[in-house]
């Protein structure tokens, strides 16, 4: 992840590092210093480097290009001292040029959230059907008309298989869910491209900007299901006021839709949330706690008759556990202890609320309203 940016003689001095302990210092695109990974993943590190500058002997100014008046080369000694604490994140640094202090300051998680990386870290893309679909969407997303076309295609597709009323209701649920993601992105100052509806896939909140911290990943991911829960509760209130079965069904099926989004399977929202929580844990004790929590969720799911939910919870938890060792190589700043606890409670409350809505309407005895619970118990 990118830890620091400094302007240095017309170029950007950029420090990248990871929780594994390695650090690389770039001047422009050139690596000028690097420290390999070690067991001491945090603490003080010192980067030394030097470079040659041309001095115009006739006027004595430092020039970036060779002067015509027989310039003289001189070595400039630089030193960057950094002291990193990962959880909670704190970076103290001092920059010296020829033994003179040029800048001394500190950075915290808020600074990392708000920075714009000079060099964006991208993960290798796998060629698959969904990947090709997202690539095609990216090519067209600059055209506003594509939003209308995709929305129309979604309504037509769902109306063909079900009914126009069901299609309109499903689209409303998807848009409300994705609007939650949009609001979270805007909260972090990210520019959004809007909401795209993809037939039989769902919705997609689009932004060109990259996240820098796992807290951003958690908030952006969980705000979709949170807005979904709010919509189900609003529909429940309308049902109580009007006794309309339409709003009862909308509340129950919207809860089911958002509950599936909370499953710990990537690329679902729940997969991003639980991955950010578990990958922020530095010790094996954290991993054990994550495993025990997953097992508890499986036991609760099966005890409530939610066999499908329990099975998918096992699959998603195994996926996260298998990738746990790679957490130190991530470019995302990890959650601190408070962030892990807050995110876990937020996740559990949201899941509990969605399950509660499903159980409430299933207890009414109506076959249609009990369908979401039957799906989970299959």
Secondary structure in CASP SS format (residue, H / E / C, confidence):
PFRMAT SS
TARGET T0000
AUTHOR 0000-0000-0000
METHOD secondary structure of the structure
MODEL  1
X C 1.00
X E 1.00
X E 1.00
X E 1.00
X E 1.00
X E 1.00
X E 1.00
X E 1.00
X C 1.00
X C 1.00
X E 1.00
X E 1.00
X E 1.00
X E 1.00
X E 1.00
X E 1.00
X E 1.00
X C 1.00
X C 1.00
X C 1.00
X C 1.00
X C 1.00
X E 1.00
X E 1.00
X E 1.00
X E 1.00
X E 1.00
X C 1.00
X C 1.00
X E 1.00
X E 1.00
X E 1.00
X E 1.00
X E 1.00
X E 1.00
X C 1.00
X C 1.00
X C 1.00
X C 1.00
X C 1.00
X C 1.00
X C 1.00
X E 1.00
X E 1.00
X E 1.00
X E 1.00
X E 1.00
X E 1.00
X E 1.00
X E 1.00
X E 1.00
X E 1.00
X E 1.00
X E 1.00
X E 1.00
X C 1.00
X C 1.00
X C 1.00
X C 1.00
X C 1.00
X C 1.00
X E 1.00
X E 1.00
X C 1.00
X C 1.00
X C 1.00
X C 1.00
X C 1.00
X C 1.00
X C 1.00
X C 1.00
X E 1.00
X E 1.00
X E 1.00
X E 1.00
X E 1.00
X E 1.00
X E 1.00
X E 1.00
X E 1.00
X E 1.00
X E 1.00
X E 1.00
X E 1.00
X E 1.00
X C 1.00
X C 1.00
X C 1.00
X C 1.00
X E 1.00
X E 1.00
X E 1.00
X E 1.00
X E 1.00
X E 1.00
X E 1.00
X E 1.00
X C 1.00
X C 1.00
X E 1.00
X E 1.00
X E 1.00
X E 1.00
X E 1.00
X E 1.00
X E 1.00
X E 1.00
X E 1.00
X H 1.00
X H 1.00
X H 1.00
X H 1.00
X H 1.00
X H 1.00
X C 1.00
X C 1.00
X C 1.00
X C 1.00
X C 1.00
X C 1.00
X C 1.00
X C 1.00
X C 1.00
X C 1.00
X C 1.00
X C 1.00
X C 1.00
X C 1.00
X H 1.00
X H 1.00
X H 1.00
X H 1.00
X H 1.00
X H 1.00
X H 1.00
X H 1.00
X H 1.00
X H 1.00
X H 1.00
X H 1.00
X C 1.00
X C 1.00
X C 1.00
X C 1.00
X H 1.00
X H 1.00
X H 1.00
X H 1.00
X H 1.00
X H 1.00
X H 1.00
X H 1.00
X H 1.00
X H 1.00
X H 1.00
X H 1.00
X H 1.00
X H 1.00
X H 1.00
X H 1.00
X H 1.00
X C 1.00
X C 1.00
X H 1.00
X H 1.00
X H 1.00
X H 1.00
X H 1.00
X H 1.00
X H 1.00
X H 1.00
X H 1.00
X H 1.00
X H 1.00
X H 1.00
X H 1.00
X H 1.00
X H 1.00
X H 1.00
X H 1.00
X H 1.00
X H 1.00
X H 1.00
X H 1.00
X H 1.00
X H 1.00
X H 1.00
X C 1.00
X C 1.00
X C 1.00
X C 1.00
X E 1.00
X E 1.00
X E 1.00
X E 1.00
X E 1.00
X E 1.00
X E 1.00
X C 1.00
X C 1.00
X C 1.00
X E 1.00
X E 1.00
X E 1.00
X E 1.00
X E 1.00
X E 1.00
X C 1.00
X C 1.00
X C 1.00
X C 1.00
X C 1.00
X E 1.00
X H 1.00
X H 1.00
X H 1.00
X H 1.00
X H 1.00
X H 1.00
X H 1.00
X H 1.00
X H 1.00
X H 1.00
X H 1.00
X H 1.00
X H 1.00
X H 1.00
X H 1.00
X H 1.00
X H 1.00
X H 1.00
X H 1.00
X H 1.00
X H 1.00
X H 1.00
X H 1.00
X H 1.00
X H 1.00
X H 1.00
X H 1.00
X H 1.00
X H 1.00
X C 1.00
X C 1.00
X H 1.00
X H 1.00
X H 1.00
X H 1.00
X H 1.00
X H 1.00
X H 1.00
X H 1.00
X H 1.00
X H 1.00
X H 1.00
X H 1.00
X H 1.00
X H 1.00
X H 1.00
X H 1.00
X H 1.00
X C 1.00
X C 1.00
X C 1.00
X C 1.00
X C 1.00
X C 1.00
X C 1.00
X H 1.00
X H 1.00
X H 1.00
X H 1.00
X H 1.00
X H 1.00
X H 1.00
X H 1.00
X H 1.00
X H 1.00
X H 1.00
X C 1.00
X C 1.00
X C 1.00
X C 1.00
X H 1.00
X H 1.00
X H 1.00
X H 1.00
X H 1.00
X H 1.00
X H 1.00
X H 1.00
X H 1.00
X H 1.00
X H 1.00
X H 1.00
X H 1.00
X H 1.00
X H 1.00
X H 1.00
X H 1.00
X H 1.00
X H 1.00
X H 1.00
X C 1.00
X C 1.00
X C 1.00
X H 1.00
X H 1.00
X H 1.00
X H 1.00
X H 1.00
X H 1.00
X H 1.00
X H 1.00
X H 1.00
X H 1.00
X H 1.00
X H 1.00
X H 1.00
X H 1.00
X H 1.00
X H 1.00
X C 1.00
X H 1.00
X H 1.00
X H 1.00
X H 1.00
X H 1.00
X H 1.00
X C 1.00
X C 1.00
X C 1.00
X E 1.00
X C 1.00
X C 1.00
X C 1.00
X H 1.00
X H 1.00
X H 1.00
X H 1.00
X H 1.00
X H 1.00
X H 1.00
X H 1.00
X H 1.00
X H 1.00
X H 1.00
X H 1.00
X H 1.00
X H 1.00
X H 1.00
X H 1.00
X H 1.00
X H 1.00
X H 1.00
X H 1.00
X H 1.00
X H 1.00
X H 1.00
X H 1.00
X H 1.00
X H 1.00
X C 1.00
X C 1.00
X C 1.00
X C 1.00
X C 1.00
X C 1.00
X C 1.00
X C 1.00
X H 1.00
X H 1.00
X H 1.00
X H 1.00
X H 1.00
X H 1.00
X C 1.00
X C 1.00
END
